[in-house]
Amino acid sequence: MSDARTPADIEADIVRRREELAAALDEIAMRVHPKTIMAGAKSKVAATVDRTAGRAYVAVNAKVSGARASMTDEEGAPRLERVVPVAVVAVAVVGGLMVLSLRRRRR
């Protein structure tokens, strides 16, 4: 028994393959289109920025929570033995920066 194909079978196969090739070429054209490439690049950058911002938020939040915990007791009241030295240093730094700023303006 031979697999004899009729001209109509061959023509139908050619038409089907042409349609498959046209669909593949359309997909390739869409993938290499500059707008598609830019959209892909934008989404990758946005995802990277979101991921980085999320990590930064988590890290900062952990540091702030740790600092808050070290400055308060179990009931949430400030620990004056820790808060007062930090406040004094902060005032000294701000005062020093103000003095430096005034000196620069006078020159």
Gaussian input, Z-matrix of N, CA and C with variables (Angstrom, degrees):
# hf/3-21g

backbone

0 1
 N
 C     1     B1
 C     2     B2     1     A1
 N     3     B3     2     A2     1     D1
 C     4     B4     3     A3     2     D2
 C     5     B5     4     A4     3     D3
 N     6     B6     5     A5     4     D4
 C     7     B7     6     A6     5     D5
 C     8     B8     7     A7     6     D6
 N     9     B9     8     A8     7     D7
 C    10    B10     9     A9     8     D8
 C    11    B11    10    A10     9     D9
 N    12    B12    11    A11    10    D10
 C    13    B13    12    A12    11    D11
 C    14    B14    13    A13    12    D12
 N    15    B15    14    A14    13    D13
 C    16    B16    15    A15    14    D14
 C    17    B17    16    A16    15    D15
 N    18    B18    17    A17    16    D16
 C    19    B19    18    A18    17    D17
 C    20    B20    19    A19    18    D18
 N    21    B21    20    A20    19    D19
 C    22    B22    21    A21    20    D20
 C    23    B23    22    A22    21    D21
 N    24    B24    23    A23    22    D22
 C    25    B25    24    A24    23    D23
 C    26    B26    25    A25    24    D24
 N    27    B27    26    A26    25    D25
 C    28    B28    27    A27    26    D26
 C    29    B29    28    A28    27    D27
 N    30    B30    29    A29    28    D28
 C    31    B31    30    A30    29    D29
 C    32    B32    31    A31    30    D30
 N    33    B33    32    A32    31    D31
 C    34    B34    33    A33    32    D32
 C    35    B35    34    A34    33    D33
 N    36    B36    35    A35    34    D34
 C    37    B37    36    A36    35    D35
 C    38    B38    37    A37    36    D36
 N    39    B39    38    A38    37    D37
 C    40    B40    39    A39    38    D38
 C    41    B41    40    A40    39    D39
 N    42    B42    41    A41    40    D40
 C    43    B43    42    A42    41    D41
 C    44    B44    43    A43    42    D42
 N    45    B45    44    A44    43    D43
 C    46    B46    45    A45    44    D44
 C    47    B47    46    A46    45    D45
 N    48    B48    47    A47    46    D46
 C    49    B49    48    A48    47    D47
 C    50    B50    49    A49    48    D48
 N    51    B51    50    A50    49    D49
 C    52    B52    51    A51    50    D50
 C    53    B53    52    A52    51    D51
 N    54    B54    53    A53    52    D52
 C    55    B55    54    A54    53    D53
 C    56    B56    55    A55    54    D54
 N    57    B57    56    A56    55    D55
 C    58    B58    57    A57    56    D56
 C    59    B59    58    A58    57    D57
 N    60    B60    59    A59    58    D58
 C    61    B61    60    A60    59    D59
 C    62    B62    61    A61    60    D60
 N    63    B63    62    A62    61    D61
 C    64    B64    63    A63    62    D62
 C    65    B65    64    A64    63    D63
 N    66    B66    65    A65    64    D64
 C    67    B67    66    A66    65    D65
 C    68    B68    67    A67    66    D66
 N    69    B69    68    A68    67    D67
 C    70    B70    69    A69    68    D68
 C    71    B71    70    A70    69    D69
 N    72    B72    71    A71    70    D70
 C    73    B73    72    A72    71    D71
 C    74    B74    73    A73    72    D72
 N    75    B75    74    A74    73    D73
 C    76    B76    75    A75    74    D74
 C    77    B77    76    A76    75    D75
 N    78    B78    77    A77    76    D76
 C    79    B79    78    A78    77    D77
 C    80    B80    79    A79    78    D78
 N    81    B81    80    A80    79    D79
 C    82    B82    81    A81    80    D80
 C    83    B83    82    A82    81    D81
 N    84    B84    83    A83    82    D82
 C    85    B85    84    A84    83    D83
 C    86    B86    85    A85    84    D84
 N    87    B87    86    A86    85    D85
 C    88    B88    87    A87    86    D86
 C    89    B89    88    A88    87    D87
 N    90    B90    89    A89    88    D88
 C    91    B91    90    A90    89    D89
 C    92    B92    91    A91    90    D90
 N    93    B93    92    A92    91    D91
 C    94    B94    93    A93    92    D92
 C    95    B95    94    A94    93    D93
 N    96    B96    95    A95    94    D94
 C    97    B97    96    A96    95    D95
 C    98    B98    97    A97    96    D96
 N    99    B99    98    A98    97    D97
 C   100   B100    99    A99    98    D98
 C   101   B101   100   A100    99    D99
 N   102   B102   101   A101   100   D100
 C   103   B103   102   A102   101   D101
 C   104   B104   103   A103   102   D102
 N   105   B105   104   A104   103   D103
 C   106   B106   105   A105   104   D104
 C   107   B107   106   A106   105   D105
 N   108   B108   107   A107   106   D106
 C   109   B109   108   A108   107   D107
 C   110   B110   109   A109   108   D108
 N   111   B111   110   A110   109   D109
 C   112   B112   111   A111   110   D110
 C   113   B113   112   A112   111   D111
 N   114   B114   113   A113   112   D112
 C   115   B115   114   A114   113   D113
 C   116   B116   115   A115   114   D114
 N   117   B117   116   A116   115   D115
 C   118   B118   117   A117   116   D116
 C   119   B119   118   A118   117   D117
 N   120   B120   119   A119   118   D118
 C   121   B121   120   A120   119   D119
 C   122   B122   121   A121   120   D120
 N   123   B123   122   A122   121   D121
 C   124   B124   123   A123   122   D122
 C   125   B125   124   A124   123   D123
 N   126   B126   125   A125   124   D124
 C   127   B127   126   A126   125   D125
 C   128   B128   127   A127   126   D126
 N   129   B129   128   A128   127   D127
 C   130   B130   129   A129   128   D128
 C   131   B131   130   A130   129   D129
 N   132   B132   131   A131   130   D130
 C   133   B133   132   A132   131   D131
 C   134   B134   133   A133   132   D132
 N   135   B135   134   A134   133   D133
 C   136   B136   135   A135   134   D134
 C   137   B137   136   A136   135   D135
 N   138   B138   137   A137   136   D136
 C   139   B139   138   A138   137   D137
 C   140   B140   139   A139   138   D138
 N   141   B141   140   A140   139   D139
 C   142   B142   141   A141   140   D140
 C   143   B143   142   A142   141   D141
 N   144   B144   143   A143   142   D142
 C   145   B145   144   A144   143   D143
 C   146   B146   145   A145   144   D144
 N   147   B147   146   A146   145   D145
 C   148   B148   147   A147   146   D146
 C   149   B149   148   A148   147   D147
 N   150   B150   149   A149   148   D148
 C   151   B151   150   A150   149   D149
 C   152   B152   151   A151   150   D150
 N   153   B153   152   A152   151   D151
 C   154   B154   153   A153   152   D152
 C   155   B155   154   A154   153   D153
 N   156   B156   155   A155   154   D154
 C   157   B157   156   A156   155   D155
 C   158   B158   157   A157   156   D156
 N   159   B159   158   A158   157   D157
 C   160   B160   159   A159   158   D158
 C   161   B161   160   A160   159   D159
 N   162   B162   161   A161   160   D160
 C   163   B163   162   A162   161   D161
 C   164   B164   163   A163   162   D162
 N   165   B165   164   A164   163   D163
 C   166   B166   165   A165   164   D164
 C   167   B167   166   A166   165   D165
 N   168   B168   167   A167   166   D166
 C   169   B169   168   A168   167   D167
 C   170   B170   169   A169   168   D168
 N   171   B171   170   A170   169   D169
 C   172   B172   171   A171   170   D170
 C   173   B173   172   A172   171   D171
 N   174   B174   173   A173   172   D172
 C   175   B175   174   A174   173   D173
 C   176   B176   175   A175   174   D174
 N   177   B177   176   A176   175   D175
 C   178   B178   177   A177   176   D176
 C   179   B179   178   A178   177   D177
 N   180   B180   179   A179   178   D178
 C   181   B181   180   A180   179   D179
 C   182   B182   181   A181   180   D180
 N   183   B183   182   A182   181   D181
 C   184   B184   183   A183   182   D182
 C   185   B185   184   A184   183   D183
 N   186   B186   185   A185   184   D184
 C   187   B187   186   A186   185   D185
 C   188   B188   187   A187   186   D186
 N   189   B189   188   A188   187   D187
 C   190   B190   189   A189   188   D188
 C   191   B191   190   A190   189   D189
 N   192   B192   191   A191   190   D190
 C   193   B193   192   A192   191   D191
 C   194   B194   193   A193   192   D192
 N   195   B195   194   A194   193   D193
 C   196   B196   195   A195   194   D194
 C   197   B197   196   A196   195   D195
 N   198   B198   197   A197   196   D196
 C   199   B199   198   A198   197   D197
 C   200   B200   199   A199   198   D198
 N   201   B201   200   A200   199   D199
 C   202   B202   201   A201   200   D200
 C   203   B203   202   A202   201   D201
 N   204   B204   203   A203   202   D202
 C   205   B205   204   A204   203   D203
 C   206   B206   205   A205   204   D204
 N   207   B207   206   A206   205   D205
 C   208   B208   207   A207   206   D206
 C   209   B209   208   A208   207   D207
 N   210   B210   209   A209   208   D208
 C   211   B211   210   A210   209   D209
 C   212   B212   211   A211   210   D210
 N   213   B213   212   A212   211   D211
 C   214   B214   213   A213   212   D212
 C   215   B215   214   A214   213   D213
 N   216   B216   215   A215   214   D214
 C   217   B217   216   A216   215   D215
 C   218   B218   217   A217   216   D216
 N   219   B219   218   A218   217   D217
 C   220   B220   219   A219   218   D218
 C   221   B221   220   A220   219   D219
 N   222   B222   221   A221   220   D220
 C   223   B223   222   A222   221   D221
 C   224   B224   223   A223   222   D222
 N   225   B225   224   A224   223   D223
 C   226   B226   225   A225   224   D224
 C   227   B227   226   A226   225   D225
 N   228   B228   227   A227   226   D226
 C   229   B229   228   A228   227   D227
 C   230   B230   229   A229   228   D228
 N   231   B231   230   A230   229   D229
 C   232   B232   231   A231   230   D230
 C   233   B233   232   A232   231   D231
 N   234   B234   233   A233   232   D232
 C   235   B235   234   A234   233   D233
 C   236   B236   235   A235   234   D234
 N   237   B237   236   A236   235   D235
 C   238   B238   237   A237   236   D236
 C   239   B239   238   A238   237   D237
 N   240   B240   239   A239   238   D238
 C   241   B241   240   A240   239   D239
 C   242   B242   241   A241   240   D240
 N   243   B243   242   A242   241   D241
 C   244   B244   243   A243   242   D242
 C   245   B245   244   A244   243   D243
 N   246   B246   245   A245   244   D244
 C   247   B247   246   A246   245   D245
 C   248   B248   247   A247   246   D246
 N   249   B249   248   A248   247   D247
 C   250   B250   249   A249   248   D248
 C   251   B251   250   A250   249   D249
 N   252   B252   251   A251   250   D250
 C   253   B253   252   A252   251   D251
 C   254   B254   253   A253   252   D252
 N   255   B255   254   A254   253   D253
 C   256   B256   255   A255   254   D254
 C   257   B257   256   A256   255   D255
 N   258   B258   257   A257   256   D256
 C   259   B259   258   A258   257   D257
 C   260   B260   259   A259   258   D258
 N   261   B261   260   A260   259   D259
 C   262   B262   261   A261   260   D260
 C   263   B263   262   A262   261   D261
 N   264   B264   263   A263   262   D262
 C   265   B265   264   A264   263   D263
 C   266   B266   265   A265   264   D264
 N   267   B267   266   A266   265   D265
 C   268   B268   267   A267   266   D266
 C   269   B269   268   A268   267   D267
 N   270   B270   269   A269   268   D268
 C   271   B271   270   A270   269   D269
 C   272   B272   271   A271   270   D270
 N   273   B273   272   A272   271   D271
 C   274   B274   273   A273   272   D272
 C   275   B275   274   A274   273   D273
 N   276   B276   275   A275   274   D274
 C   277   B277   276   A276   275   D275
 C   278   B278   277   A277   276   D276
 N   279   B279   278   A278   277   D277
 C   280   B280   279   A279   278   D278
 C   281   B281   280   A280   279   D279
 N   282   B282   281   A281   280   D280
 C   283   B283   282   A282   281   D281
 C   284   B284   283   A283   282   D282
 N   285   B285   284   A284   283   D283
 C   286   B286   285   A285   284   D284
 C   287   B287   286   A286   285   D285
 N   288   B288   287   A287   286   D286
 C   289   B289   288   A288   287   D287
 C   290   B290   289   A289   288   D288
 N   291   B291   290   A290   289   D289
 C   292   B292   291   A291   290   D290
 C   293   B293   292   A292   291   D291
 N   294   B294   293   A293   292   D292
 C   295   B295   294   A294   293   D293
 C   296   B296   295   A295   294   D294
 N   297   B297   296   A296   295   D295
 C   298   B298   297   A297   296   D296
 C   299   B299   298   A298   297   D297
 N   300   B300   299   A299   298   D298
 C   301   B301   300   A300   299   D299
 C   302   B302   301   A301   300   D300
 N   303   B303   302   A302   301   D301
 C   304   B304   303   A303   302   D302
 C   305   B305   304   A304   303   D303
 N   306   B306   305   A305   304   D304
 C   307   B307   306   A306   305   D305
 C   308   B308   307   A307   306   D306
 N   309   B309   308   A308   307   D307
 C   310   B310   309   A309   308   D308
 C   311   B311   310   A310   309   D309
 N   312   B312   311   A311   310   D310
 C   313   B313   312   A312   311   D311
 C   314   B314   313   A313   312   D312
 N   315   B315   314   A314   313   D313
 C   316   B316   315   A315   314   D314
 C   317   B317   316   A316   315   D315
 N   318   B318   317   A317   316   D316
 C   319   B319   318   A318   317   D317
 C   320   B320   319   A319   318   D318

   B1=1.4350
   B2=1.5146
   B3=1.2709
   B4=1.4507
   B5=1.5230
   B6=1.3227
   B7=1.4554
   B8=1.5155
   B9=1.2900
   B10=1.4572
   B11=1.5122
   B12=1.2946
   B13=1.4606
   B14=1.5181
   B15=1.2943
   B16=1.4573
   B17=1.5223
   B18=1.2944
   B19=1.4601
   B20=1.5340
   B21=1.3115
   B22=1.4620
   B23=1.5337
   B24=1.3784
   B25=1.4699
   B26=1.5238
   B27=1.3184
   B28=1.4681
   B29=1.5260
   B30=1.3367
   B31=1.4601
   B32=1.5380
   B33=1.3137
   B34=1.4627
   B35=1.5295
   B36=1.3378
   B37=1.4582
   B38=1.5285
   B39=1.3179
   B40=1.4701
   B41=1.5262
   B42=1.3334
   B43=1.4643
   B44=1.5251
   B45=1.3395
   B46=1.4649
   B47=1.5226
   B48=1.3240
   B49=1.4732
   B50=1.5304
   B51=1.3129
   B52=1.4608
   B53=1.5273
   B54=1.3296
   B55=1.4674
   B56=1.5313
   B57=1.3228
   B58=1.4690
   B59=1.5194
   B60=1.3327
   B61=1.4628
   B62=1.5304
   B63=1.3244
   B64=1.4627
   B65=1.5287
   B66=1.3220
   B67=1.4611
   B68=1.5285
   B69=1.3372
   B70=1.4669
   B71=1.5246
   B72=1.3240
   B73=1.4661
   B74=1.5260
   B75=1.3361
   B76=1.4693
   B77=1.5247
   B78=1.3301
   B79=1.4607
   B80=1.5286
   B81=1.3270
   B82=1.4744
   B83=1.5258
   B84=1.3272
   B85=1.4643
   B86=1.5251
   B87=1.3279
   B88=1.4639
   B89=1.5325
   B90=1.3213
   B91=1.4673
   B92=1.5226
   B93=1.3170
   B94=1.4637
   B95=1.5252
   B96=1.3370
   B97=1.4629
   B98=1.5310
   B99=1.3280
   B100=1.4646
   B101=1.5346
   B102=1.3258
   B103=1.4656
   B104=1.5288
   B105=1.3276
   B106=1.4666
   B107=1.5204
   B108=1.3191
   B109=1.4673
   B110=1.5265
   B111=1.3423
   B112=1.4618
   B113=1.5279
   B114=1.3204
   B115=1.4654
   B116=1.5267
   B117=1.3223
   B118=1.4689
   B119=1.5158
   B120=1.3203
   B121=1.4680
   B122=1.5315
   B123=1.3309
   B124=1.4669
   B125=1.5197
   B126=1.3172
   B127=1.4661
   B128=1.5242
   B129=1.3280
   B130=1.4728
   B131=1.5295
   B132=1.3265
   B133=1.4669
   B134=1.5226
   B135=1.3364
   B136=1.4648
   B137=1.5248
   B138=1.3245
   B139=1.4669
   B140=1.5233
   B141=1.3319
   B142=1.4676
   B143=1.5223
   B144=1.3261
   B145=1.4633
   B146=1.5283
   B147=1.3323
   B148=1.4689
   B149=1.5219
   B150=1.3345
   B151=1.4653
   B152=1.5303
   B153=1.3356
   B154=1.4645
   B155=1.5233
   B156=1.3243
   B157=1.4626
   B158=1.5235
   B159=1.3069
   B160=1.4577
   B161=1.5158
   B162=1.3216
   B163=1.4686
   B164=1.5261
   B165=1.3283
   B166=1.4606
   B167=1.5264
   B168=1.3284
   B169=1.4519
   B170=1.5271
   B171=1.3194
   B172=1.4613
   B173=1.5310
   B174=1.3265
   B175=1.4679
   B176=1.5278
   B177=1.3129
   B178=1.4616
   B179=1.5273
   B180=1.3148
   B181=1.4497
   B182=1.5273
   B183=1.3251
   B184=1.4688
   B185=1.5240
   B186=1.3316
   B187=1.4637
   B188=1.5311
   B189=1.3214
   B190=1.4655
   B191=1.5253
   B192=1.3199
   B193=1.4671
   B194=1.5202
   B195=1.3242
   B196=1.4621
   B197=1.5188
   B198=1.3204
   B199=1.4632
   B200=1.5257
   B201=1.3209
   B202=1.4643
   B203=1.5278
   B204=1.3207
   B205=1.4663
   B206=1.5247
   B207=1.3161
   B208=1.4640
   B209=1.5312
   B210=1.3279
   B211=1.4596
   B212=1.5282
   B213=1.3353
   B214=1.4612
   B215=1.5189
   B216=1.3201
   B217=1.4650
   B218=1.5334
   B219=1.3205
   B220=1.4637
   B221=1.5310
   B222=1.3165
   B223=1.4642
   B224=1.5246
   B225=1.3229
   B226=1.4622
   B227=1.5124
   B228=1.3158
   B229=1.4666
   B230=1.5209
   B231=1.3302
   B232=1.4659
   B233=1.5291
   B234=1.3257
   B235=1.4689
   B236=1.5299
   B237=1.3091
   B238=1.4657
   B239=1.5216
   B240=1.3397
   B241=1.4699
   B242=1.5286
   B243=1.3465
   B244=1.4686
   B245=1.5220
   B246=1.3076
   B247=1.4644
   B248=1.5282
   B249=1.3374
   B250=1.4681
   B251=1.5317
   B252=1.3354
   B253=1.4730
   B254=1.5311
   B255=1.3200
   B256=1.4732
   B257=1.5245
   B258=1.3170
   B259=1.4627
   B260=1.5206
   B261=1.3326
   B262=1.4706
   B263=1.5289
   B264=1.3113
   B265=1.4711
   B266=1.5315
   B267=1.3232
   B268=1.4674
   B269=1.5177
   B270=1.3181
   B271=1.4698
   B272=1.5225
   B273=1.3235
   B274=1.4656
   B275=1.5292
   B276=1.3185
   B277=1.4774
   B278=1.5238
   B279=1.3288
   B280=1.4671
   B281=1.5233
   B282=1.3303
   B283=1.4624
   B284=1.5177
   B285=1.3090
   B286=1.4656
   B287=1.5168
   B288=1.3151
   B289=1.4679
   B290=1.5231
   B291=1.3117
   B292=1.4698
   B293=1.5261
   B294=1.3301
   B295=1.4729
   B296=1.5252
   B297=1.3329
   B298=1.4668
   B299=1.5220
   B300=1.3066
   B301=1.4582
   B302=1.5305
   B303=1.3188
   B304=1.4714
   B305=1.5194
   B306=1.3105
   B307=1.4738
   B308=1.5148
   B309=1.3154
   B310=1.4792
   B311=1.5192
   B312=1.3222
   B313=1.4676
   B314=1.5189
   B315=1.3028
   B316=1.4708
   B317=1.5195
   B318=1.2839
   B319=1.4784
   B320=1.4781
   A1=107.84
   A2=118.53
   A3=122.82
   A4=110.03
   A5=112.95
   A6=119.39
   A7=108.05
   A8=115.60
   A9=121.16
   A10=109.08
   A11=114.07
   A12=119.56
   A13=108.92
   A14=114.14
   A15=119.12
   A16=108.74
   A17=116.91
   A18=119.41
   A19=112.10
   A20=117.87
   A21=120.57
   A22=110.27
   A23=116.62
   A24=120.43
   A25=110.56
   A26=114.91
   A27=119.86
   A28=109.94
   A29=116.41
   A30=120.15
   A31=110.59
   A32=117.61
   A33=120.98
   A34=110.23
   A35=117.57
   A36=121.84
   A37=110.76
   A38=116.62
   A39=120.57
   A40=110.64
   A41=117.12
   A42=120.79
   A43=110.15
   A44=117.34
   A45=121.21
   A46=110.79
   A47=116.12
   A48=119.41
   A49=111.66
   A50=117.78
   A51=120.42
   A52=110.58
   A53=116.33
   A54=119.89
   A55=111.11
   A56=117.06
   A57=120.27
   A58=110.93
   A59=116.56
   A60=121.22
   A61=110.34
   A62=117.68
   A63=121.07
   A64=110.05
   A65=117.58
   A66=120.86
   A67=110.30
   A68=116.77
   A69=120.30
   A70=110.60
   A71=117.20
   A72=120.46
   A73=111.24
   A74=117.19
   A75=120.00
   A76=110.86
   A77=116.59
   A78=120.13
   A79=111.05
   A80=116.48
   A81=120.10
   A82=110.07
   A83=116.42
   A84=120.10
   A85=110.55
   A86=116.49
   A87=119.28
   A88=109.94
   A89=118.01
   A90=121.14
   A91=112.10
   A92=118.52
   A93=120.70
   A94=112.73
   A95=117.22
   A96=120.39
   A97=108.58
   A98=117.95
   A99=120.87
   A100=114.04
   A101=117.51
   A102=119.50
   A103=111.11
   A104=116.78
   A105=120.43
   A106=110.28
   A107=116.57
   A108=120.73
   A109=109.92
   A110=117.42
   A111=120.81
   A112=111.33
   A113=116.78
   A114=119.67
   A115=110.17
   A116=116.29
   A117=119.75
   A118=111.71
   A119=116.38
   A120=120.32
   A121=110.52
   A122=116.96
   A123=120.36
   A124=111.17
   A125=116.53
   A126=118.50
   A127=110.99
   A128=117.66
   A129=119.93
   A130=110.79
   A131=116.46
   A132=120.22
   A133=110.38
   A134=116.73
   A135=120.03
   A136=110.91
   A137=116.79
   A138=120.00
   A139=110.74
   A140=116.54
   A141=120.30
   A142=110.74
   A143=116.66
   A144=120.25
   A145=110.12
   A146=116.70
   A147=120.12
   A148=111.31
   A149=115.96
   A150=120.44
   A151=110.38
   A152=117.03
   A153=121.48
   A154=110.85
   A155=116.75
   A156=120.42
   A157=110.36
   A158=117.13
   A159=120.70
   A160=111.93
   A161=115.80
   A162=119.69
   A163=110.82
   A164=116.82
   A165=120.29
   A166=110.30
   A167=116.99
   A168=120.64
   A169=110.48
   A170=116.80
   A171=120.28
   A172=110.22
   A173=117.25
   A174=120.50
   A175=111.08
   A176=117.33
   A177=120.97
   A178=110.22
   A179=116.41
   A180=120.11
   A181=111.00
   A182=117.16
   A183=120.38
   A184=110.78
   A185=117.48
   A186=120.91
   A187=111.20
   A188=116.67
   A189=120.19
   A190=110.17
   A191=116.82
   A192=119.81
   A193=110.78
   A194=116.31
   A195=119.87
   A196=112.21
   A197=116.86
   A198=120.67
   A199=110.46
   A200=116.48
   A201=120.11
   A202=110.10
   A203=116.13
   A204=119.62
   A205=111.39
   A206=117.41
   A207=119.34
   A208=112.30
   A209=117.79
   A210=121.55
   A211=113.19
   A212=117.86
   A213=120.88
   A214=110.04
   A215=114.75
   A216=118.57
   A217=109.01
   A218=116.36
   A219=120.90
   A220=112.58
   A221=116.75
   A222=121.07
   A223=112.78
   A224=117.30
   A225=121.11
   A226=114.64
   A227=117.10
   A228=120.57
   A229=109.34
   A230=118.27
   A231=120.40
   A232=111.72
   A233=115.27
   A234=121.61
   A235=106.78
   A236=116.92
   A237=121.01
   A238=111.83
   A239=118.19
   A240=120.23
   A241=111.54
   A242=117.68
   A243=120.42
   A244=111.83
   A245=117.81
   A246=121.85
   A247=111.09
   A248=117.93
   A249=121.08
   A250=111.83
   A251=120.71
   A252=118.44
   A253=113.37
   A254=116.95
   A255=119.91
   A256=109.88
   A257=117.86
   A258=121.32
   A259=110.91
   A260=117.13
   A261=120.83
   A262=109.72
   A263=116.69
   A264=120.14
   A265=110.05
   A266=117.72
   A267=120.72
   A268=111.42
   A269=117.29
   A270=120.92
   A271=110.08
   A272=117.75
   A273=121.16
   A274=110.88
   A275=117.04
   A276=120.33
   A277=110.36
   A278=117.39
   A279=120.16
   A280=110.55
   A281=116.43
   A282=119.28
   A283=112.01
   A284=117.34
   A285=121.00
   A286=112.09
   A287=116.75
   A288=119.99
   A289=111.09
   A290=116.88
   A291=119.68
   A292=110.74
   A293=117.11
   A294=120.92
   A295=109.71
   A296=116.76
   A297=119.74
   A298=111.19
   A299=116.97
   A300=121.14
   A301=110.55
   A302=117.35
   A303=120.72
   A304=111.30
   A305=117.49
   A306=120.81
   A307=110.96
   A308=115.82
   A309=118.72
   A310=111.90
   A311=116.93
   A312=120.48
   A313=111.37
   A314=117.75
   A315=121.38
   A316=112.06
   A317=118.06
   A318=120.47
   A319=111.97
   D1=119.52
   D2=-177.53
   D3=-98.24
   D4=152.95
   D5=179.05
   D6=-91.96
   D7=76.65
   D8=-177.14
   D9=-86.47
   D10=123.47
   D11=179.09
   D12=-101.65
   D13=139.48
   D14=179.28
   D15=-85.64
   D16=161.77
   D17=176.17
   D18=-56.89
   D19=-33.52
   D20=178.88
   D21=-67.03
   D22=-38.28
   D23=177.55
   D24=-63.94
   D25=-43.15
   D26=-179.10
   D27=-65.10
   D28=-42.66
   D29=179.99
   D30=-65.23
   D31=-40.77
   D32=178.50
   D33=-64.45
   D34=-38.85
   D35=177.58
   D36=-64.51
   D37=-41.25
   D38=178.09
   D39=-63.81
   D40=-43.92
   D41=179.19
   D42=-61.89
   D43=-44.26
   D44=-179.97
   D45=-62.22
   D46=-44.32
   D47=180.00
   D48=-66.92
   D49=-35.40
   D50=175.93
   D51=-62.78
   D52=-43.07
   D53=178.80
   D54=-64.49
   D55=-41.00
   D56=177.20
   D57=-63.16
   D58=-43.02
   D59=179.34
   D60=-65.09
   D61=-41.08
   D62=178.77
   D63=-63.01
   D64=-41.79
   D65=179.13
   D66=-64.98
   D67=-41.71
   D68=179.06
   D69=-64.46
   D70=-42.02
   D71=178.89
   D72=-65.95
   D73=-38.48
   D74=176.62
   D75=-62.39
   D76=-41.68
   D77=179.36
   D78=-65.30
   D79=-42.30
   D80=178.16
   D81=-63.06
   D82=-43.48
   D83=180.00
   D84=-61.86
   D85=-38.77
   D86=179.84
   D87=-68.72
   D88=-39.13
   D89=-178.44
   D90=-66.95
   D91=-34.58
   D92=-177.12
   D93=-95.77
   D94=2.86
   D95=178.01
   D96=-67.21
   D97=137.36
   D98=-177.79
   D99=-55.33
   D100=-37.57
   D101=178.98
   D102=-64.53
   D103=-39.33
   D104=178.84
   D105=-66.66
   D106=-42.11
   D107=179.71
   D108=-64.62
   D109=-43.70
   D110=179.17
   D111=-64.53
   D112=-39.90
   D113=179.31
   D114=-63.70
   D115=-40.33
   D116=177.37
   D117=-64.81
   D118=-42.91
   D119=179.35
   D120=-64.81
   D121=-42.20
   D122=178.93
   D123=-61.70
   D124=-42.42
   D125=-178.42
   D126=-68.48
   D127=-35.33
   D128=176.92
   D129=-66.03
   D130=-42.86
   D131=178.98
   D132=-64.76
   D133=-43.69
   D134=179.42
   D135=-61.92
   D136=-40.41
   D137=179.05
   D138=-65.72
   D139=-40.11
   D140=178.95
   D141=-65.40
   D142=-43.09
   D143=179.18
   D144=-63.79
   D145=-44.72
   D146=178.76
   D147=-60.21
   D148=-43.40
   D149=-179.52
   D150=-64.82
   D151=-43.92
   D152=179.80
   D153=-65.57
   D154=-43.82
   D155=178.97
   D156=-63.31
   D157=-39.46
   D158=178.17
   D159=-63.19
   D160=-44.04
   D161=178.11
   D162=-64.04
   D163=-41.54
   D164=179.47
   D165=-64.00
   D166=-41.47
   D167=179.15
   D168=-61.37
   D169=-44.82
   D170=-179.87
   D171=-63.16
   D172=-42.84
   D173=-179.33
   D174=-65.05
   D175=-45.40
   D176=-179.85
   D177=-65.48
   D178=-42.21
   D179=179.16
   D180=-60.93
   D181=-40.41
   D182=178.21
   D183=-64.39
   D184=-42.27
   D185=178.97
   D186=-64.90
   D187=-44.11
   D188=179.81
   D189=-63.95
   D190=-42.48
   D191=178.71
   D192=-63.24
   D193=-40.49
   D194=177.42
   D195=-64.82
   D196=-42.33
   D197=178.67
   D198=-65.49
   D199=-42.05
   D200=179.05
   D201=-63.08
   D202=-42.05
   D203=-179.98
   D204=-64.62
   D205=-35.18
   D206=-179.36
   D207=-76.16
   D208=-18.83
   D209=-178.40
   D210=-97.58
   D211=-7.37
   D212=-179.81
   D213=-126.21
   D214=157.46
   D215=176.87
   D216=-88.74
   D217=-172.34
   D218=-176.05
   D219=-63.15
   D220=-26.78
   D221=-179.03
   D222=-89.22
   D223=-4.58
   D224=179.77
   D225=93.68
   D226=1.07
   D227=178.91
   D228=-79.73
   D229=145.13
   D230=-179.17
   D231=-64.78
   D232=141.74
   D233=173.87
   D234=-89.99
   D235=103.51
   D236=-174.36
   D237=-63.04
   D238=-31.92
   D239=179.74
   D240=-65.14
   D241=-17.73
   D242=177.04
   D243=-106.14
   D244=-35.12
   D245=-176.45
   D246=-70.81
   D247=-43.95
   D248=-176.17
   D249=-61.00
   D250=-48.24
   D251=178.53
   D252=-61.34
   D253=-37.86
   D254=178.26
   D255=-64.96
   D256=-42.17
   D257=179.38
   D258=-64.24
   D259=-40.58
   D260=179.56
   D261=-63.32
   D262=-44.86
   D263=179.02
   D264=-62.91
   D265=-43.03
   D266=179.41
   D267=-61.16
   D268=-44.06
   D269=178.55
   D270=-63.87
   D271=-40.72
   D272=179.36
   D273=-63.82
   D274=-43.00
   D275=179.88
   D276=-64.58
   D277=-46.82
   D278=179.36
   D279=-62.52
   D280=-42.54
   D281=177.65
   D282=-62.06
   D283=-42.60
   D284=177.66
   D285=-62.17
   D286=-41.17
   D287=178.15
   D288=-65.83
   D289=-36.58
   D290=178.10
   D291=-66.43
   D292=-41.22
   D293=178.89
   D294=-63.16
   D295=-44.53
   D296=178.76
   D297=-63.07
   D298=-39.75
   D299=179.52
   D300=-64.21
   D301=-42.95
   D302=179.09
   D303=-65.18
   D304=-38.04
   D305=179.21
   D306=-65.15
   D307=-39.42
   D308=179.50
   D309=-67.53
   D310=-35.59
   D311=-179.42
   D312=-69.49
   D313=-32.57
   D314=-178.07
   D315=-73.13
   D316=-21.11
   D317=-177.35
   D318=-74.70

